[in-house]
Amino acid sequence: MPDRSEHPLSSYACSARVYLGLGSNQGDSKMVLQRAVGDLSGLPGSRVVAVSALYLTAPIGGPEQPPFLNMVVALETTMTPLDLLEAVQDIEDAAGRTREVRWGPRTLDVDILWYHGFEATEGPLRVPHPRMEERRFVLEPLAEIAPDLMLPTGRTVREALASVLEQAATRVLGPAVSRDDDAPSDPPQE
């Protein structure tokens, strides 16, 4: 195991707004996503501040597989980017995530889309997410909670979303959890 104290991502620490993309297409995806939001709220120095609705989306790339449920979560955290990456991978592993096929089916996928004040284009973490502006399954839920977030191309989330509307995304459920309550809720069908 490499010495993490020498890694440049291990020394970055301040309170930051982070946007995480969550997806699932194996098992009880709604329950998996609700549990993941609860796990995120329990991370050290972290608080879930916004949760999008759930969206049913077609997979992009990889083998033939079922559709995904996707959502975006806003997190306030004091965790470093590398520590957060490690923590979300632990949450994925606890949900039964296996990494056998690139872009294959998964019980839980958690991507760090945006970490305020931080950029990395190589290494174990690429932030902002390099394909975020090409994917409606990311932009649609992100537009609910951060429509005016300025992306690396100089467009807002709302503007980037307008360029991917041909990709299918259907809103199926309101927020999976309340912003003020860490416990998963069961929102009404919309």
C-alpha positions in Angstrom: 0.0 0.0 0.0 1.5 3.4 -1.0 2.2 6.0 1.7 -0.8 8.2 1.5 0.9 11.0 3.5 3.0 11.7 0.5 0.1 11.9 -2.0 -0.9 15.4 -3.0 -4.6 14.7 -2.5 -4.1 13.7 1.1 -3.0 17.2 2.2 -6.0 19.1 0.8 -8.5 19.8 3.6 -11.2 22.4 4.2 -14.9 22.6 4.3 -16.2 22.1 0.8 -19.4 21.5 -1.1 -19.2 18.3 -3.0 -21.7 16.9 -5.6 -21.9 13.1 -5.8 -23.6 11.1 -8.6 -25.2 7.8 -7.3 -26.5 5.0 -9.5 -27.8 1.5 -9.2 -29.2 -1.2 -11.5 -28.8 -4.4 -9.5 -31.0 -5.5 -6.6 -33.4 -3.2 -4.8 -31.9 0.0 -6.3 -34.2 2.4 -4.5 -33.2 0.8 -1.1 -29.5 0.7 -2.1 -29.6 4.4 -3.0 -31.5 5.4 0.2 -29.0 3.5 2.3 -26.0 5.1 0.5 -27.4 8.6 1.2 -27.7 7.6 4.9 -24.1 6.3 4.8 -22.9 9.5 3.2 -24.5 11.6 6.0 -22.6 9.5 8.5 -19.1 10.3 7.1 -16.8 12.2 9.4 -17.1 15.9 9.1 -19.9 15.6 6.5 -23.5 16.5 6.1 -25.9 15.9 3.3 -27.4 19.2 2.3 -29.5 18.4 -0.8 -30.8 15.3 -2.5 -32.3 15.1 -6.0 -35.2 13.0 -7.1 -34.5 9.6 -8.6 -34.3 9.2 -12.3 -34.7 6.0 -14.4 -32.0 6.1 -17.2 -30.6 3.9 -19.9 -27.0 2.6 -19.3 -24.3 4.3 -21.4 -21.5 2.1 -22.6 -20.6 -1.4 -21.4 -22.6 -4.6 -21.9 -26.3 -5.0 -22.3 -27.9 -4.4 -18.8 -31.0 -3.1 -17.0 -31.7 0.6 -16.7 -30.3 2.6 -13.8 -31.8 4.6 -11.0 -29.7 7.7 -10.7 -29.6 10.7 -8.3 -27.2 13.5 -7.1 -26.4 14.4 -3.5 -24.8 17.6 -2.3 -22.5 17.1 0.6 -20.7 19.6 2.9 -17.5 17.9 4.1 -14.2 18.5 5.7 -12.8 15.2 4.3 -10.0 15.5 1.8 -10.8 14.5 -1.8 -8.7 11.3 -1.5 -10.3 10.4 1.9 -13.7 11.0 0.4 -12.9 8.8 -2.6 -11.8 6.0 -0.2 -15.0 6.5 1.9 -17.4 6.3 -1.1 -15.6 3.2 -2.4 -16.1 1.6 1.0 -19.8 2.5 0.8 -19.9 0.9 -2.7 -18.2 -2.2 -1.4 -20.6 -2.5 1.5 -23.5 -2.4 -1.0 -22.0 -5.4 -2.8 -20.3 -3.5 -5.6 -17.9 -5.6 -7.8 -15.6 -4.2 -10.4 -15.4 -7.0 -12.9 -16.7 -5.3 -16.1 -16.1 -1.7 -17.0 -19.4 0.2 -17.1 -21.1 -3.0 -16.3 -24.1 -3.6 -14.0 -23.6 -2.5 -10.4 -25.4 -2.5 -7.1 -24.0 0.9 -6.3 -21.9 3.5 -8.2 -20.8 6.7 -6.4 -18.9 9.2 -8.5 -17.4 12.4 -7.1 -18.7 14.8 -9.7 -17.5 18.1 -8.2 -15.4 19.1 -5.2 -15.5 22.9 -4.7 -12.1 24.5 -5.1 -10.4 21.3 -6.2 -9.4 20.0 -9.6 -7.4 16.8 -10.6 -6.9 15.5 -14.1 -4.8 12.5 -13.3 -4.3 9.9 -10.6 -7.0 8.0 -8.7 -9.5 10.9 -8.7 -10.5 13.0 -11.6 -12.6 16.1 -10.5 -14.6 17.6 -12.0 -15.8 14.3 -13.4 -14.5 14.3 -17.0 -17.7 13.1 -18.7 -20.2 14.9 -16.4 -21.3 17.3 -19.1 -22.1 14.5 -21.6 -24.5 12.6 -19.4 -28.1 13.5 -18.8 -28.3 11.0 -15.9 -25.9 13.3 -14.1 -27.0 16.7 -15.3 -30.8 16.2 -14.8 -30.6 15.5 -11.1 -27.7 17.9 -10.6 -29.8 20.7 -12.2 -32.4 20.2 -9.5 -30.0 21.0 -6.7 -27.3 23.2 -8.4 -28.7 24.6 -11.7 -26.3 27.5 -11.8 -23.2 25.7 -10.9 -20.5 26.8 -13.3 -18.9 23.8 -15.1 -15.3 23.6 -16.5 -16.5 24.5 -20.0 -18.0 27.8 -18.7 -21.6 26.6 -19.0 -24.0 26.2 -16.1 -25.5 22.8 -15.3 -28.8 24.1 -16.7 -27.1 25.1 -20.0 -25.2 21.8 -20.3 -28.4 19.9 -19.7 -30.0 21.5 -22.7 -27.3 19.8 -24.9 -28.1 16.2 -23.8 -31.9 16.2 -23.8 -31.9 13.5 -26.5 -30.7 11.0 -23.8 -33.6 9.4 -21.9 -34.1 10.2 -18.3 -37.5 9.8 -16.5 -38.1 11.3 -13.0 -39.6 8.5 -11.0 -39.5 9.6 -7.4 -39.0 12.7 -5.3 -36.0 13.1 -3.0 -34.9 9.8 -1.5 -34.2 11.5 1.8 -35.1 14.8 3.4 -32.3 17.3 3.6 -32.9 17.9 7.3 -33.2 14.2 8.3 -30.5 11.6 7.9 -33.0 8.7 7.9 -34.1 7.4 4.6 -37.7 8.2 3.8 -40.2 6.7 1.4 -41.4 9.5 -0.8 -44.7 9.3 -2.7 -44.7 8.2 -6.3 -44.8 11.1 -8.7 
